[in-house]
Amino acid sequence: MRAGAGWSLLQESKEAGREAARLALRELEQPAVLFVFTTSCYKQEEVLAGVLDETGDVPLVGACGAGIITPAGIFNEGIAVLALAGDRIKAATAITWFDDGDPWDVGKRLGKKLLAGSRASSGLVAVFPDGLASGITEMLQGLYDIMGPGFKYAGGGTGDNLRFIQTYQLTEKCVASSAVAAAIISGCVFGISVEHGWKPMGPPLVITRARGKVVHELDARPAFTVYAERLGGVELEKMPKMGLEHPLGMPNAMGRFVIRDPMQVLPDGAIELATEVPSRAVAYLMHAKHSDLIEVTQRVAAASLSKINSPAFALLFNCVSRSLLLKDSELEHKIYREVFGALPFAGLLTFGEVAAYNDVPIFHNKTLVAAVGGAF
């Protein structure tokens, strides 16, 4: 098996897509599948057309995010393409819209479409949901119900560079919004690592009332009142910064924390999060030092690489809010280059990340996911 990475910073959408694909394919005869990562400054249909001009009707899955990760650097605007080739590599893609039913059913339908196009019973399921959608966690549970534990899962939420208006998901068939795009990739093995570096501060809280993404009460009191008190008093206008620096963390049965990003305070004192949380869950305020987050970059990249005997490529999904906190893309990129060496890699700055702590995929916030693939 072989892999190639290409990227483009050209401003014209179709030409940028064409250049990124052409560079990814420069040492490959016939690709089996492509990953395409874009940013919202482009006309997404034209990007797809440019890529397909170079690749033909090859299975393709991709997403629009807040930035791209490439061997040349991390860029807020650009297009990245990772191409995989090999006689054993097989891929099938599918797309399903969130407005077609409840999230659980959306995930189940997505899984059935994927399996209808593939005979694989193991491999990677790459998943790119609309990062603004409700019920992504439930969608992933529905997908897992159909796909099962034979597969590994990685991906990220799509976004529009923090404008929160419209997101884009891609396959070789179309560009979609308010959807989830996914692919099965089989014929190779994957090592996946996921970590965030956030640690609890202070005693636990109980989410006494929540609905969807909105936490109305913590410890039976207005959510923002309790949140502000825990931080020694937070004025409302400072909440965006404090929310970025102090997310909520919910422990799972394995003792690992799933992070949830506060987005805004509502007029009644409720806090809207980036992702849903259940009522009656236990949560902690979390904190992390800059050095903690950088150490996570090193550990995640190295751990994913160490799981594969013959690594051939890497995929990276890094939360945009994590990237904003680090303010040091050059240092992160240096770590990727040092760990992966000459391996082709590509990635996306995401709005939530998809990976499993054990078997079942979870939708994370403020997390880094690395997936390294290689030959059997």
TORVOMI-46236 format. One record per residue (C-alpha): x, z, y; residue in three letters. Coordinates in steps of 0.5 Angstrom, whole numbers, plus 500, padded with zeros to 3 digits. Last residue first. Layout:
BEGIN
XZYAla ...
end
This chain:
BEGIN
498515488Phe 500512495Ala 499515501Gly 494518507Gly 496523512Val 489527515Ala 491531521Ala 485535525Val 486539531Leu 481544534Thr 478546540Lys 471545537Asn 469544530His 464540526Phe 464543518Ile 465539512Pro 464542505Val 470543501Asp 475548503Asn 476549511Tyr 473542511Ala 474537517Ala 470534523Val 472535530Glu 468536536Gly 469531543Phe 475528541Thr 482525543Leu 483520538Leu 488518533Gly 493513531Ala 499514526Phe 505509523Pro 510513519Leu 517512522Ala 518520524Gly 511523522Phe 514530524Val 519528530Glu 514523533Arg 508528532Tyr 512533535Ile 514529541Lys 507527542His 505534543Glu 510535548Leu 509529552Glu 501531552Ser 503537556Asp 496540560Lys 495544554Leu 488546556Leu 486539557Leu 488537550Ser 484543547Arg 478541551Ser 479534549Val 479536541Cys 485533537Asn 483528531Phe 490525528Leu 490520523Leu 497519519Ala 500513515Phe 504512509Ala 506518505Pro 509518498Ser 508525496Asn 503528500Ile 501535501Lys 507536506Ser 505531511Leu 498535512Ser 502541513Ala 507538518Ala 502536523Ala 498542522Val 503547523Arg 507543529Gln 500542533Thr 498549531Val 505552534Glu 503548541Ile 496552541Leu 499559540Asp 505557545Ser 500556550His 496562549Lys 490563545Ala 483567547His 477568543Met 470572544Leu 467574538Tyr 461572534Ala 457575529Val 451570527Ala 444573528Arg 441566531Ser 445560529Pro 450556533Val 449549535Glu 455545538Thr 458544545Ala 455551548Leu 449552553Glu 450559555Ile 443563557Ala 443566564Gly 436564566Asp 439559570Pro 443556565Leu 450557564Val 455551562Gln 459548557Met 461554552Pro 465551547Asp 464554539Arg 470555535Ile 469556527Val 474562525Phe 477563518Arg 475569514Gly 474566508Met 466567509Ala 466564516Asn 468568522Pro 464565529Met 469564535Gly 466563542Leu 470560547Pro 475563552His 479559556Glu 475553557Leu 469558558Gly 473561563Met 475555567Lys 467552567Pro 465559568Met 469560575Lys 462558579Glu 458564576Leu 463569577Glu 466573571Val 467580571Gly 472584566Gly 472579561Leu 467582556Arg 462583562Glu 462576564Ala 460574556Tyr 455580556Val 451578563Thr 452570561Phe 448572554Ala 442576557Pro 442582553Arg 440583545Ala 447584543Asp 448577546Leu 442573548Glu 440566550His 445562546Val 443555547Val 446549543Lys 440549538Gly 436556539Arg 439562540Ala 437570540Arg 441576538Thr 448572537Ile 451579535Val 458580538Leu 464583535Pro 469588538Pro 475585543Gly 479579543Met 479574537Pro 484569536Lys 484561537Trp 490557534Gly 486551532His 487549525Glu 485543520Val 490540515Ser 488534511Ile 492531505Gly 490524503Phe 490520496Val 490512496Cys 485507493Gly 479509496Ser 477509504Ile 469511505Ile 467509512Ala 463512517Ala 459511524Ala 454516527Val 449514532Ala 447515539Ser 450509541Ser 452503537Ala 457497537Val 456493531Cys 458490524Lys 465491524Glu 463498525Thr 463502531Leu 461508535Gln 460509542Tyr 457515547Thr 453515553Gln 452520559Ile 456526558Phe 461524563Arg 467528560Leu 471522558Asn 465518554Asp 465521548Gly 465521540Thr 465527535Gly 471527530Gly 474525524Gly 476528517Ala 472529510Tyr 475529503Lys 471526497Phe 470529490Gly 466535493Pro 459531494Gly 457525497Met 450526497Ile 449533499Asp 456532503Tyr 452527508Leu 446532509Gly 451538510Gln 454533515Leu 448532519Met 446539519Glu 453540523Thr 451534527Ile 444537529Gly 444535536Ser 447529539Ala 452529545Leu 459528540Gly 455522537Asp 458522530Pro 465519527Phe 466520520Val 472518516Ala 470520508Val 476520505Leu 477518497Gly 474520491Ser 468517487Ser 469510489Ala 464505487Arg 462503494Ser 457499499Gly 451503496Ala 455509496Leu 456509504Leu 449507505Lys 447513501Lys 451518505Gly 449515511Leu 441516509Arg 443523507Lys 446525514Gly 441522518Val 436526513Asp 439533515Trp 439531522Pro 432530523Asp 429523523Gly 431516525Asp 433518532Asp 440520530Phe 442513528Trp 446511522Thr 452507521Ile 456505514Ala 463502512Thr 466501505Ala 473501504Ala 478499498Lys 485500498Ile 488498491Arg 491492492Asp 494494499Gly 493494506Ala 491499512Leu 490498519Ala 491503525Leu 488500532Val 489504538Ala 485502545Ile 487505552Gly 485509557Glu 487517557Asn 494515553Phe 498519548Ile 504516547Gly 508510544Ala 507512537Pro 499513539Thr 494518540Ile 488515544Ile 484518550Gly 477521551Ala 473518546Gly 470512543Cys 470511536Ala 472507530Gly 470504523Val 472497520Leu 471493514Pro 475486515Val 470481517Asp 476477521Gly 482481523Thr 485478529Glu 478475533Asp 475481530Leu 479486534Val 477482540Gly 470482539Ala 470489538Leu 473490544Val 468486547Glu 462490545Glu 466496547Gln 466494554Lys 472498556Tyr 473504561Cys 470509556Ser 476509551Thr 478506544Thr 479508537Phe 479503532Val 481504524Phe 481498520Leu 480497513Val 483492507Ala 488489511Pro 491482509Gln 498480510Glu 501486514Leu 507486518Glu 504484525Arg 497487523Leu 497493528Ala 500489533Leu 495484533Arg 489489533Ala 492492539Ala 493485542Glu 486483540Arg 482489543Gly 486489549Ala 484482550Glu 477483549Lys 477489554Ser 481487560Glu 485493562Gln 491492558Leu 493499555Leu 494496548Ser 495499541Trp 498498534Gly 499501528Ala 501498521Gly 500501514Ala 502499507Arg 500500500Met 
end
